[in-house]
Amino acid sequence: MKNARKMTIHEATASYEDWLGEQIELLPDGLERKHELMRSGPFPFLRATYYRWTQLWAQAPKPVRTAREVLAVGDLHVENFGTWRDAEGRLAWGINDFDEACRQPYTYDLLRLATSARLAVSAGKLQIEPQEADAAILAGYRRGLEAGGRPFILAEQWRALRQLAAARLDRPGKFWKELDELPTVEADRVPASASRALAGLLPTEGLPLRYVHRVAGVGSLGRQRFVAIADWCGGKIAREAKAAARSAFFWSHRGPGEAKELYREILGKAVRCQDPFLAVRRRWIVRRLSPDCTRIELDDLKKEKEANELLHAMGGETANVHLGSATAAALLIDLASRPDDWLHEAVEEMLTAVQADWASWKEPKVAREPAEERSPGS
């Protein structure tokens, strides 16, 4: 592969999609939609281009890149958080996507999360001052470490989060209407491995199923997502299978693959109440879909106080995940050794790199090389 420092964003995108296409079937329409969203603004561009972030990381300040290593989320951003029901039926909240889990310095997740928050502020999605956004994430992370980790259960505590989540949970009709309007996919068009993975998550065997293909997310656009919908005990249920692949980190570093096992490991070790309907089955990530399993939309935040509290909680949840592979004492000692403005300065550097890539990508005169003319792994 061409030296990462010399690759343009167009070359990186073409190379990554070739590499990903060697592992899973890619959907051209989904990739095209992703490319269009990448042009729409720096915030969606960041969400769509985690593969590029794995290259840009080399531009982060050296003290940031040499911090204590943890099992990291990787593709962490402010829209990678949501709700689910735990085994007791309680409403839980936290990080809801570990597709890109990899071993990295703990600063890796904090820097990407803070960079995404700053881009969300610029896009008008978060009402908070830029430096206050950085400070809220870092304060939440430190507090989470000091507590030794603390799962986010919204029933008795976390009033602000519970109120934000409740606004989303009050829209079940819209949720099911959107799924019902998706065109049916014939059962024989669903890969057998996906059908088996979905069946294993259903409450009983032999339910009549309607399959649909769902388009969701930004970074995962282009991957197959099959949803099985059924009527059960007086209401609808749905399960989704999303194609899984190795983290983009292994594309940029060409190392031996640890593959999907990291998804299971990071979930199993994190300080959190597990989602009993989330699993990795061979090459599919399967989960329950319902109005209870949803993202808190940034557009729903109307006040600066709400944005501050949400970012503080995101920092705390990041600590919950990191505590699965490192001690609180080790991480707190490292944090204490850093200057107060380390995160802010690192974010400024990464913002410059991301915005330069976005400016290059959105330029209409730049023509991308057709997929069929690319050589695999170029």
N, C-alpha and C positions, 0 to 999 in steps of 0.2 A: 504494500500500500504506500502511496505517496506520503512523504513526510507531513505529519499532521499540521505542523506550523505553516506549511506552504499551501495547504489545500484551501480552496475557496469554499464558500458555503454550498455552492452548486456541486462542486466535486465531492464534497463530504456527503451531501444528500444522496447523490447517485451511488456512491460507494456503499453507504450504509444500506440503502434499499436493496442493492444487489446481494449484500451479505445476509440481510434479513430474509430475502426471498429464497436463499439456499436452505433455510430452516423451516419456513412455513409458507403456505400459499398466501400471496398478497392480492388484494382487490384493487384494480386500477382506478375505479371510480372513487374509492376511499382515499387513495393516495392523491388523486387530483384535488379532492376536497381539502385534504390536509395542506397541500401546497398553496391553495387559495387562502386558507385561513392564516397561513404563515405570512402572507402579504398584507393582511388586514391590520396588523399592529404589532409592536414589540412584545406585548404580553402574550397573545396567542402564539407568536413566533417562538418565545421561550418554551412554552408548554409543548410545542410540536417538535422541538429539536434537542431533546435530551442527548442524542448521539453527538451533537456538536458541542454540548457542554462538556462532555468527557474529554474533548480536545482542548477547549478553552480553559479548563482547569489548570493547565500548565502555565497560564498567564497570571494566576492568583499569586499573591505574595508568598515567598518561600516559607515564612513562619506559619502561614495558614496551611500550606500543603504538607507540612511535616508534623502535624499534631497527632495525638493519640488515635490509633486506628480502632474502628468499631464496625459492626455489621450495620451498614447504612442503608437508608431507603433509596438513595440515588436520585431518582426523579422526583424530588420533593418540591412542591410549590403550594401556593395558598389555596388552590382548588383541588388539592389531593386529600381532603378531609371530609368525612361524612358520618352518618349515623347507621347503626344496626341494632338488632335485638340480640342480647346475649342468651345463654342457656336458661336463665331465669326469666326471660321475657323483658328484662330491663332495657331501657333505651341507652345505648352506649354511643360514644363519639370518639373519633380519632382518625388516624391516617388510614385510607381505604384502598391504596394501590401500592403493591410492592413488586411490580413487574421487573423493576430495574435494580433490585437489591444487589449490593456488592460490598466488599470490604474497602473502606475508605477512612481517612481521618474524620473525626466527628465534626470538624469544621466544614466539611464538604456539604453536608445536609443543611447546616445553618446558613452557609453562604448562598446556596441555591434558594432556600426558602426566603431569605431576606431580599435577594435580588428580585424574586417574583413579586414580593410585596411591594417593592419600590416601583416596579413596572405597573402593578395594579393601581397604585396611587396615581401614577402619571396618566393612566387610562381612565381615571375617575371612578374606579370601582371600590376604592378604599378612601375614606375621608380621614386622613391622618397625616401629620407632617412626616416627611421622609425619615429624618433621624429618630423620630419617636417610634416609627415602625421597626427600625433596627433594634432600638432599645427594648421595645416590648417583647420581641422574639427572644432576645438574649436574657432578659429578666425572667421570662417564663421558663426558659431552659434551665437557668441556674436554680430557680425555685423547685423545678421538678427533680433536679439532681439532689438538692438538699433534703427533699422529702423521701428520697429513695425510690421515686417513681410513684405515680398515683393514677390509676385508671379513671377515665372520665365516664362516670355513670350519672345520667342526667335526672334521675328520679328525685333524689333528696338534695343534691348539691348542684353547683355550677348553674345557678339561676339564669345568668345572662345567656349561656349556651342553650339552656332548655327553652327559653323564650324564642330564640332564633330558630331552633329546630322545630318548635311547635307550629310556627308559621308555615313550614314546609309540609308537616305531617297532616295539615288540614286540607290537603288538595288531592285526595285519593282518586277522585273522579277524573281529574286531568291525567294522572299517571296511567290509569288503565285505558283511558281513551286513546292516549298516544300509542300504547302497545297494540290495542285492537285495530288501529288504523294501518299498522304495518302489513304489507302483503305477505300472504302465506308462502312458505317454502316447503315444497314437497319433501316428505320424509326421506325419500331415496337420494335427495340432494344434500342431506346433512351427513357429514362424515360419521362412520360407524363409531369411531372413538369418541366423538362429541356426543352422540346419542347415548352411549353407555355412561359417560360422565354425568350427563344431565339426569338420566334415570336413577343413578345412585344417590341423587340429592332430593328425590321426590319422596313424599310421605308414604306412598304405597305403590305397589306395582299395578300395571294394567290400566292406568289412567289414559283416556283419550287425549292426545296432545296435538296442539297446533304449533308448528314451528314458524318462527319469523327470523329475519336477519336484522339485527339492530345496529344502527350507526350511532356511536357515542364517543365521548372523549375528544381529545385532539392528538396527543402523541401516539395513541393506538389506532388512529384512523388508517385504514388499509388492511388491518387484521380482521379475520373472520370473527363474528360474534353471533352465535345462534341462541335463540331464546325459545324455551318450551313453555307454553301457556296451557293451563288446564283449569277445569272447575272442580273444586274439592270442598265438601262439607259446607256448601252454601255460599261459596265465594271463589274468586279467582286466585290462582297462585302462578308464579313464574320463576323459572331458573334460567340462568345465563351461562354459556360456556364461551370463553374468550381464548383465542389461540395464544399459547405461551411460547416464549423464545428466550434465548440467552440475553443477558443484559448488554446494552450497547457499549458498556465499558470494555467488553471482550472484543468488540469490533475495533475500537480505537487502539487497544493495546495488544491484540492478537495473542492473548495468553491462553493457557489451557482452560477450558470451560468448566465452571462450577454449576452452570445451568440452573434449572428450576429448583434444585434442592435448597437454594438460598431463600426462596420464597417461604418454604415450610419452616426453615430454621429461624428466620427473622420473626415470623409469626409466633412460633413456639416459645421463643425466649423473651420477647418483649413483655414489659409490665403493662398488661391490658386484659380486659375481659374479652375472651375470644368470640368471634362470630362463628357459631356452630354450623352455619350454612356457607362457609367459605373453605374451599379446598383446592388442591392441585391434583388433578387426575391425569396422569401421563402428560400429554402435551396441551392440556386444557386447564384454565383457571375457571372454576365453577363457583357460582354464588347465587344466593336468593335475591330476586328483585322484588321490591315492594315499596309502597310509599314510606315505610319506616326506614328503608335503606336509601338514604338520599344525601346529597351534598347541601351544605348551608351556602346559599348563593351570596356572593359578595354584593350583588346589587340589592339584596335585602337589608344591608347595613345602612342605616340612615344617619347614625350619629358617630362622632369621632370616638366617644367612649366605647361604643360597641366594637369598633374596629380595633381599638387598643386591647380590649379584653379578648377578642378572638385571636389576635396575633400572640398575645401572652399565652393563651391556651395552646396554640400551635407549637410554641417553643416548649411548653411542658410535655406535650405528647411526643415531640421529637426526643426529649430526654427519656421518656418511657421506653422508646424503641432502643435507644443507644444503651440503656442499662441492661439490656439482654446480653451484651457482649463486653461490657467494661464496668468497672466499679465507679460509683459516684465519687469516691475520694480521688481517684486518678483523674477524672474529668474536671472536677472542681479545682484541683491543684493546677492543672494546665490552664484553665480559664483565668485563675487568679494571677498567673504569670504574664498575661497579655495586657497590653495597654488598653485603656478604656475605649478607644476609637478603632480598634482593630477590625471589627466587623464592618463598620461604616466605610473605612478606607478600602477594604477588599471589595465591598459591594460596588463602590464607585468604579473600580477597575473593571469589574465584570460587566457592569452596565455599558461601559464604553465599547467593550468587545461585542456584546450582544446587539447593541444598536447599530454598530458598523455592519455586522452580518445581515441584520434585517434590512438596512438601507440597500445593500447589495442584492438581496433576494427580491425585493419589491420592484427593482428597476426593470421595466418591461422590455428593454432592448436586449437583455441578457437571455439568450436562448439555452434551455437545458438540453443535454444530449438525450436522444430517444432511448428508452429503456432497452429496446431490443438490440441497440448497437453497443451497449456497455458490455465489457467482459466481466465475468463473475469475479468478485473480490478485488476489482480495480481500485 
